[in-house]
């Protein structure tokens, strides 16, 4: 039987509040709970990969459903005394005493010494009717996540940027033999790109795309504005990744635009390799800071950031203990000064 969710009180205090209950957040929550820190993980129940049926390239959990992995992670965090708080963070504020307040949409407040933002990112699809209906199943973005499963299928690559689309088509050709590149009005490939596409047997279709559609059993194909319908069983798109960072405005943090060359690919929150942000006491990890990171990488980032947070807390605890011992000596308590 699943353990009941540990509910937060109206105002609860923690060493660390983690915003985000997917791979990065739960991994950090596990490590910090095992470090005997008082930890809360705020979980909106909306992981980025919720639409996907399986997780891939996660050693030991290959093929697991995302929900299965995260359910196990929540139980592991709870087993070491961590608290899972269902809800969504609305704002983070800093008190005059240096503590943070994580305010949830329903009005609950979680006070803490450190904040770890691990709220991930959202995938923004091209504005073409039908794409979102098949997102994560037949509308794909990552060959390492879905390439193996396209073997033997007919695949389309929908261009949002001509150079990026050619790169995608050539990359996916490693997994799939039947590929059509839909230029979608973005411009024609260069001469060298045409030779590459031709050599790899990738057909190029010009003209803007009107919609994608299904046949009841799944994706059926792509319809052009001209009326032509091209049968395809799967479609690759270039999704832009938007950081879920709105709740951090209260501490002056905001995501920044990310580029691949001149191509804007989304936003991410700047952070050091340790996870430290420009605001002392606020850390970040996972897709919020690195949109291209896969699940296993996000989990690793959560662990590394948890270690950095714990090291900072340890230093603060030590300094406070030393200061308290010094005050005790001044008032006649403790062992007193050493004799020389």
C-alpha positions as CSV (number, residue, x, y, z in Angstrom):
1,X,0.0,0.0,0.0
2,X,1.3,3.4,-0.9
3,X,2.2,5.6,2.1
4,X,0.0,8.7,2.5
5,X,1.4,12.0,1.3
6,X,2.9,14.0,4.1
7,X,1.1,17.2,4.1
8,X,2.8,20.6,4.8
9,X,1.4,22.7,7.6
10,X,0.3,26.2,6.9
11,X,3.9,27.4,7.6
12,X,6.6,24.8,7.8
13,X,10.3,25.2,8.2
14,X,13.0,23.1,6.4
15,X,16.7,23.1,5.7
16,X,16.0,22.9,2.0
17,X,12.8,23.3,-0.1
18,X,13.1,21.7,-3.6
19,X,10.7,23.0,-6.2
20,X,10.2,20.2,-8.7
21,X,9.4,16.5,-8.2
22,X,11.0,14.9,-11.3
23,X,14.5,13.4,-11.7
24,X,16.6,16.3,-10.6
25,X,14.4,17.3,-7.6
26,X,13.8,13.8,-6.3
27,X,17.5,12.9,-6.7
28,X,18.5,15.9,-4.7
29,X,15.7,15.2,-2.1
30,X,17.0,11.7,-1.6
31,X,20.6,12.8,-1.1
32,X,19.7,15.6,1.3
33,X,17.3,13.4,3.3
34,X,20.1,10.8,3.6
35,X,22.3,13.7,4.8
36,X,19.7,14.1,7.7
37,X,18.6,17.4,6.4
38,X,14.9,18.4,6.8
39,X,13.7,18.5,3.2
40,X,10.5,19.2,1.3
41,X,10.0,18.5,-2.4
42,X,7.2,20.6,-3.9
43,X,5.7,18.4,-6.7
44,X,3.2,19.8,-9.2
45,X,2.9,16.3,-10.8
46,X,3.7,17.7,-14.2
47,X,7.1,16.3,-15.3
48,X,8.3,17.4,-18.7
49,X,8.3,13.8,-20.0
50,X,4.8,12.9,-18.8
51,X,3.7,12.3,-22.4
52,X,6.4,9.7,-23.1
53,X,5.6,6.1,-22.5
54,X,9.1,5.1,-21.4
55,X,12.5,6.4,-20.2
56,X,15.5,5.4,-22.2
57,X,19.3,5.4,-21.6
58,X,18.8,5.3,-17.8
59,X,21.1,2.6,-16.7
60,X,19.2,0.0,-14.7
61,X,15.8,1.6,-15.4
62,X,15.7,1.2,-19.2
63,X,12.2,1.3,-20.6
64,X,10.6,2.3,-17.3
65,X,7.5,4.6,-17.4
66,X,8.2,8.1,-16.2
67,X,5.5,7.8,-13.6
68,X,6.9,4.6,-12.3
69,X,10.4,6.1,-11.8
70,X,9.0,9.2,-10.1
71,X,6.7,7.2,-7.8
72,X,9.7,5.1,-6.7
73,X,11.7,8.3,-6.1
74,X,9.0,9.8,-3.9
75,X,8.9,6.7,-1.8
76,X,12.7,6.7,-1.5
77,X,12.7,10.4,-0.3
78,X,9.9,9.6,2.2
79,X,11.8,6.6,3.5
80,X,14.6,8.8,4.8
81,X,12.3,11.4,6.3
82,X,11.8,13.8,3.4
83,X,8.4,15.4,2.8
84,X,6.6,15.4,-0.5
85,X,4.4,18.5,-0.9
86,X,1.9,18.2,-3.7
87,X,1.4,21.7,-5.2
88,X,2.9,24.4,-7.3
89,X,5.3,27.1,-6.2
90,X,4.0,30.6,-7.0
91,X,6.7,32.8,-5.5
92,X,10.0,32.7,-3.6
93,X,10.9,35.5,-1.2
94,X,13.7,36.2,1.2
95,X,13.0,37.3,4.7
96,X,15.0,39.9,6.6
97,X,16.6,37.1,8.7
98,X,18.0,35.4,5.6
99,X,15.5,32.7,5.5
100,X,13.5,32.0,2.3
101,X,9.8,31.6,2.0
102,X,8.4,29.4,-0.8
103,X,4.8,30.4,-1.3
104,X,2.5,27.9,-3.0
105,X,-0.5,28.7,-5.1
106,X,-2.9,27.6,-2.4
107,X,-1.4,30.0,0.1
108,X,0.8,27.5,2.1
109,X,4.2,28.8,2.9
110,X,7.4,26.7,3.4
111,X,10.3,28.5,5.1
112,X,13.8,27.3,4.5
113,X,17.5,28.0,4.6
114,X,18.1,27.1,1.0
115,X,16.0,26.7,-2.2
116,X,16.7,24.3,-5.0
117,X,14.8,25.1,-8.2
118,X,14.4,21.9,-10.2
119,X,11.1,22.8,-11.9
120,X,12.3,21.8,-15.4
121,X,11.1,23.2,-18.8
122,X,8.2,23.1,-21.1
123,X,8.4,22.0,-24.7
124,X,6.9,24.6,-27.2
125,X,5.8,22.9,-30.4
126,X,5.5,24.6,-33.8
127,X,2.0,26.1,-34.2
128,X,0.7,23.4,-36.5
129,X,-2.7,21.8,-35.9
130,X,-2.5,18.2,-34.7
131,X,1.1,18.2,-33.5
132,X,0.3,18.3,-29.8
133,X,-2.1,15.3,-30.2
134,X,0.8,13.0,-30.8
135,X,3.5,14.6,-28.8
136,X,5.7,12.1,-27.0
137,X,4.2,9.1,-29.0
138,X,4.5,9.8,-32.7
139,X,5.7,13.4,-32.7
140,X,9.3,13.2,-31.4
141,X,12.3,15.4,-30.8
142,X,15.2,13.3,-29.5
143,X,16.8,10.4,-31.4
144,X,18.5,9.1,-28.3
145,X,15.1,9.0,-26.6
146,X,13.0,7.6,-29.5
147,X,15.3,6.6,-32.4
148,X,15.3,2.9,-31.7
149,X,11.5,2.8,-31.7
150,X,11.3,4.3,-35.2
151,X,13.1,1.4,-36.9
152,X,10.9,0.1,-39.7
153,X,8.6,3.2,-39.6
154,X,8.1,6.0,-42.1
155,X,9.4,9.2,-40.6
156,X,9.1,12.9,-41.4
157,X,11.2,15.7,-40.2
158,X,9.4,19.0,-40.0
159,X,11.7,22.0,-40.5
160,X,11.6,25.1,-38.3
161,X,15.1,26.1,-39.3
162,X,16.6,24.7,-42.6
163,X,20.1,24.0,-41.2
164,X,18.8,22.4,-38.1
165,X,16.3,20.3,-40.0
166,X,19.0,18.9,-42.4
167,X,21.0,18.0,-39.3
168,X,18.0,16.3,-37.8
169,X,17.2,14.3,-40.9
170,X,20.8,13.1,-41.3
171,X,20.9,12.2,-37.6
172,X,17.6,10.3,-37.6
173,X,18.7,8.4,-40.7
174,X,21.0,6.4,-38.4
175,X,17.8,4.8,-37.0
176,X,15.2,5.0,-39.8
177,X,15.6,4.2,-43.5
178,X,12.5,6.0,-44.8
179,X,12.7,9.7,-44.1
180,X,11.0,12.7,-45.7
181,X,12.3,16.2,-44.9
182,X,9.4,18.8,-45.0
183,X,10.9,22.2,-45.6
184,X,7.8,23.9,-44.5
185,X,8.7,27.2,-46.2
186,X,11.9,27.6,-44.3
187,X,14.2,27.7,-47.4
188,X,16.0,25.2,-49.5
189,X,19.1,23.3,-48.4
190,X,22.5,24.3,-49.8
191,X,24.2,22.3,-52.5
192,X,26.3,20.3,-50.1
193,X,23.3,19.6,-47.9
194,X,21.4,18.4,-51.0
195,X,24.2,16.0,-51.8
196,X,24.2,14.7,-48.3
197,X,20.4,14.2,-48.2
198,X,20.4,12.5,-51.6
199,X,23.3,10.2,-50.6
200,X,21.4,9.1,-47.6
201,X,18.1,8.6,-49.5
202,X,16.2,11.3,-47.7
203,X,13.4,12.8,-49.8
204,X,12.8,16.6,-49.6
205,X,9.2,18.0,-49.9
206,X,8.8,21.7,-50.4
207,X,5.9,23.9,-49.4
208,X,4.3,24.9,-46.0
209,X,2.7,22.3,-43.8
210,X,-1.0,22.9,-42.9
211,X,-1.6,20.1,-40.4
212,X,-0.8,16.6,-39.2
213,X,-3.5,14.0,-38.9
214,X,-4.2,10.5,-37.7
215,X,-6.3,7.5,-38.7
216,X,-7.6,6.4,-35.4
217,X,-4.7,4.1,-34.8
218,X,-2.0,6.8,-34.7
219,X,-0.3,9.4,-36.8
220,X,-1.2,9.0,-40.5
221,X,0.7,11.7,-42.1
222,X,1.3,15.4,-43.0
223,X,-1.0,17.6,-45.1
224,X,0.6,20.5,-47.0
225,X,-1.2,23.8,-47.7
226,X,-1.3,22.7,-51.3
227,X,-3.6,19.8,-50.3
228,X,-1.0,17.1,-50.9
229,X,-1.0,14.4,-48.1
230,X,2.3,12.6,-47.4
231,X,1.9,9.4,-45.4
232,X,4.1,9.2,-42.3
233,X,4.0,7.1,-39.1
234,X,6.2,9.5,-37.0
235,X,7.3,13.1,-37.2
236,X,10.3,14.8,-35.8
237,X,10.1,18.5,-34.7
238,X,12.4,21.1,-33.2
239,X,10.6,22.0,-29.9
240,X,11.7,25.1,-28.1
241,X,12.3,24.6,-24.4
242,X,11.0,27.2,-22.0
243,X,12.2,27.2,-18.4
244,X,9.6,27.0,-15.7
245,X,11.1,29.9,-13.8
246,X,8.2,32.4,-13.1
247,X,8.1,31.7,-9.3
248,X,11.8,32.9,-9.0
249,X,11.0,36.5,-9.9
250,X,10.7,37.4,-6.2
251,X,14.4,36.8,-5.7
252,X,15.4,38.5,-8.9
253,X,16.1,35.4,-11.0
254,X,15.0,34.9,-14.6
255,X,15.8,32.5,-17.4
256,X,17.8,33.7,-20.4
257,X,17.5,32.9,-24.1
258,X,19.7,30.0,-25.3
259,X,21.2,29.7,-28.8
260,X,22.7,27.0,-30.9
261,X,24.8,29.2,-33.2
262,X,22.3,31.8,-34.3
263,X,19.2,29.6,-33.7
264,X,17.2,30.4,-30.6
265,X,16.4,27.1,-28.9
266,X,14.6,28.2,-25.7
267,X,15.4,29.6,-22.3
268,X,17.4,28.4,-19.3
269,X,18.3,29.7,-15.8
270,X,22.0,30.5,-15.5
271,X,23.8,28.5,-12.8
272,X,27.3,27.4,-11.9
273,X,28.3,23.8,-12.3
274,X,27.6,23.4,-8.6
275,X,24.0,24.6,-9.2
276,X,24.6,27.9,-7.4
277,X,22.8,30.8,-9.0
278,X,23.6,34.5,-8.7
279,X,21.4,34.7,-5.6
280,X,23.1,33.3,-2.6
281,X,21.2,30.4,-1.1
282,X,19.2,29.6,-4.3
283,X,20.4,26.7,-6.4
284,X,19.1,25.2,-9.6
285,X,19.5,21.9,-11.4
286,X,18.0,19.7,-14.2
287,X,16.3,21.0,-17.3
288,X,15.7,24.4,-15.8
289,X,19.4,25.1,-16.3
290,X,20.3,22.6,-19.0
291,X,17.3,22.0,-21.4
292,X,19.0,19.3,-23.5
293,X,19.9,17.1,-20.5
294,X,18.2,13.7,-20.4
295,X,16.6,12.1,-17.4
296,X,19.7,10.3,-16.1
297,X,21.8,13.5,-16.5
298,X,19.1,15.5,-14.6
299,X,19.2,13.0,-11.8
300,X,23.0,13.3,-11.6
301,X,22.8,17.1,-11.6
302,X,20.3,16.9,-8.7
303,X,22.7,14.7,-6.7
304,X,25.7,17.0,-7.4
305,X,23.8,20.1,-6.4
306,X,22.5,18.5,-3.2
307,X,26.1,17.8,-2.2
308,X,27.0,21.5,-2.8
309,X,24.0,22.6,-0.8
310,X,24.8,20.3,2.1
311,X,28.4,21.5,2.1
312,X,27.2,25.1,2.5
313,X,24.8,24.2,5.2
314,X,27.5,22.3,7.0
315,X,29.8,25.4,6.9
316,X,27.0,27.6,8.2
317,X,26.2,25.1,11.0
318,X,29.9,24.9,12.0
319,X,30.3,28.7,12.0
320,X,27.2,29.1,14.2
321,X,28.4,26.4,16.6
322,X,31.8,28.1,16.9
323,X,30.2,31.5,17.5
324,X,27.9,30.0,20.2
325,X,30.9,28.3,21.9
326,X,32.7,31.6,21.8
327,X,29.8,33.4,23.4
328,X,29.7,30.7,26.1
329,X,33.3,31.2,26.9
330,X,32.8,35.0,27.2
331,X,30.1,34.3,29.8
332,X,32.1,31.9,31.8
333,X,30.9,28.7,30.2
334,X,32.9,26.1,28.3
335,X,36.6,25.2,28.8
336,X,37.9,28.8,28.6
337,X,41.0,30.0,26.7
338,X,44.0,27.8,26.2
339,X,47.0,28.6,28.4
340,X,50.2,29.2,26.5
